[in-house]
């Protein structure tokens, strides 16, 4: 029995020593992205597009409110049914346009965000891979979801920022 335990320990010893030599890095990629100059440019572009869409939505809402007011005036003045029906149809058409506009704007904003963020993410991934290769890391982990960070993990955020040219 003692021989079996000794053999098992001797077999496990090299694996334990090898595991100790592995080096892992950790960082929070979203923190790095937020300090990249390209991110600020992308956010400004998205803000400008969002402001444009908000202005258009406000114009549509004002037009909608105006038509509702006109309908109320027609009701107060006891307008004929044909006039009322025409105004109701205008309002319904405008509601449909507003809904279509909202969907189109939302889809466009999402597409713009994906288009603007893709090169930023690629640049970050390239920097992480460069740091990982140069530093001999077995892996670099996303620290934003890390529940425990032992002494075997090294925070490589500063190295990745340096690779990206960020101070």
C-alpha positions in Angstrom: 0.0 0.0 0.0 2.8 2.4 0.9 4.5 1.7 -2.5 1.3 2.6 -4.3 1.0 5.9 -2.5 4.7 6.7 -3.1 4.4 5.9 -6.8 1.3 8.1 -7.1 3.0 10.9 -5.3 6.1 10.6 -7.6 3.8 10.6 -10.7 1.8 13.6 -9.5 4.9 15.6 -8.4 6.0 16.6 -12.0 2.4 17.7 -12.8 2.2 19.8 -9.7 5.5 21.5 -10.5 4.5 22.1 -14.1 1.2 23.6 -13.0 3.0 26.0 -10.7 5.1 27.2 -13.7 2.0 28.3 -15.7 1.5 32.0 -15.7 -2.0 33.6 -16.1 -2.9 37.2 -16.7 -6.1 39.0 -15.8 -7.7 42.2 -16.9 -11.0 44.0 -17.4 -11.4 44.6 -21.1 -14.2 47.1 -20.8 -12.1 49.3 -18.6 -9.4 49.3 -21.2 -11.8 49.9 -24.1 -13.2 53.0 -22.3 -9.8 54.7 -22.2 -9.0 54.0 -25.9 -9.1 57.1 -28.0 -11.1 55.2 -30.7 -13.8 54.5 -28.2 -14.3 58.2 -27.5 -14.5 58.9 -31.2 -17.1 56.0 -31.6 -19.1 57.4 -28.7 -19.2 60.8 -30.3 -20.3 59.4 -33.6 -23.1 57.4 -31.9 -24.2 60.4 -29.8 -24.5 62.5 -33.0 -26.6 59.8 -34.7 -28.7 59.4 -31.6 -29.3 63.2 -31.3 -30.4 63.2 -35.0 -32.9 60.4 -34.5 -34.2 62.1 -31.3 -34.8 65.3 -33.1 -36.7 63.5 -35.9 -38.7 61.6 -33.3 -39.5 64.8 -31.5 -40.7 66.3 -34.8 -43.0 63.3 -35.4 -44.3 63.5 -31.8 -45.1 67.2 -32.3 -46.9 66.4 -35.5 -48.8 63.6 -33.7 -49.8 65.9 -30.9 -50.9 68.6 -33.4 -53.2 66.1 -35.2 -54.7 64.9 -31.9 -55.5 68.5 -31.1 -57.1 69.0 -34.5 -59.2 65.8 -33.9 -60.3 67.2 -30.5 -61.3 70.5 -32.1 -63.3 68.6 -34.7 -65.0 66.7 -32.0 -65.8 69.9 -30.1 -67.2 71.5 -33.2 -69.2 68.4 -34.0 -67.6 67.9 -37.5 -69.2 65.5 -39.9 -68.2 61.8 -39.7 -66.2 61.9 -43.0 -64.0 64.6 -41.7 -63.5 62.8 -38.4 -62.7 59.6 -40.2 -60.2 61.3 -42.4 -58.4 62.8 -39.4 -58.4 59.5 -37.5 -56.9 57.8 -40.6 -54.2 60.5 -40.7 -53.4 59.9 -37.0 -53.3 56.1 -37.5 -51.0 56.6 -40.5 -48.7 58.8 -38.4 -48.7 56.3 -35.6 -47.5 53.6 -38.1 -44.8 56.0 -39.4 -43.6 56.7 -35.9 -43.4 53.0 -35.1 -41.5 52.2 -38.3 -39.2 55.1 -37.6 -38.5 53.9 -34.1 -37.7 50.4 -35.4 -35.5 51.7 -38.2 -33.6 54.1 -35.9 -33.0 51.4 -33.3 -31.8 48.9 -35.9 -29.5 51.6 -37.4 -28.1 52.6 -34.0 -27.3 49.0 -33.2 -25.6 48.4 -36.6 -23.6 51.6 -36.2 -22.4 50.5 -32.7 -21.4 47.1 -34.0 -19.6 48.7 -37.0 -17.8 51.2 -34.8 -16.8 48.9 -32.0 -15.6 45.9 -34.2 -12.2 47.5 -35.0 -11.8 48.7 -31.4 -12.4 45.1 -30.1 -10.0 43.7 -32.7 -7.3 46.1 -31.7 -7.8 45.2 -28.0 -7.7 41.5 -28.8 -4.5 42.0 -30.8 -2.9 43.8 -27.9 -3.9 41.1 -25.4 -2.5 38.4 -27.7 0.7 40.4 -28.1 1.1 40.8 -24.3 0.2 37.2 -23.7 2.8 35.9 -26.3 5.5 38.3 -25.2 4.9 37.6 -21.5 4.8 33.8 -21.8 1.3 33.7 -20.3 -0.7 30.4 -20.5 -3.8 32.5 -20.8 -5.3 35.9 -20.0 -8.6 36.0 -18.3 -11.5 38.5 -18.2 -11.3 39.9 -14.7 -14.7 41.5 -14.8 -16.3 38.1 -14.1 -13.5 36.7 -12.0 -14.9 35.8 -8.6 -11.5 35.1 -6.9 -8.0 36.2 -7.9 -5.2 34.2 -6.4 -1.6 35.0 -6.3 -1.0 33.0 -9.5 -2.8 35.7 -11.6 -1.1 38.8 -12.7 -3.0 41.9 -13.6 -1.8 42.7 -17.2 -4.1 45.7 -17.8 -1.1 48.1 -17.7 0.9 46.0 -20.1 -2.1 45.9 -22.6 -2.6 49.6 -22.2 1.1 50.2 -23.0 0.8 47.9 -26.0 -2.1 50.1 -27.2 -0.1 53.3 -26.5 -2.4 54.4 -23.7 -0.9 55.9 -20.5 
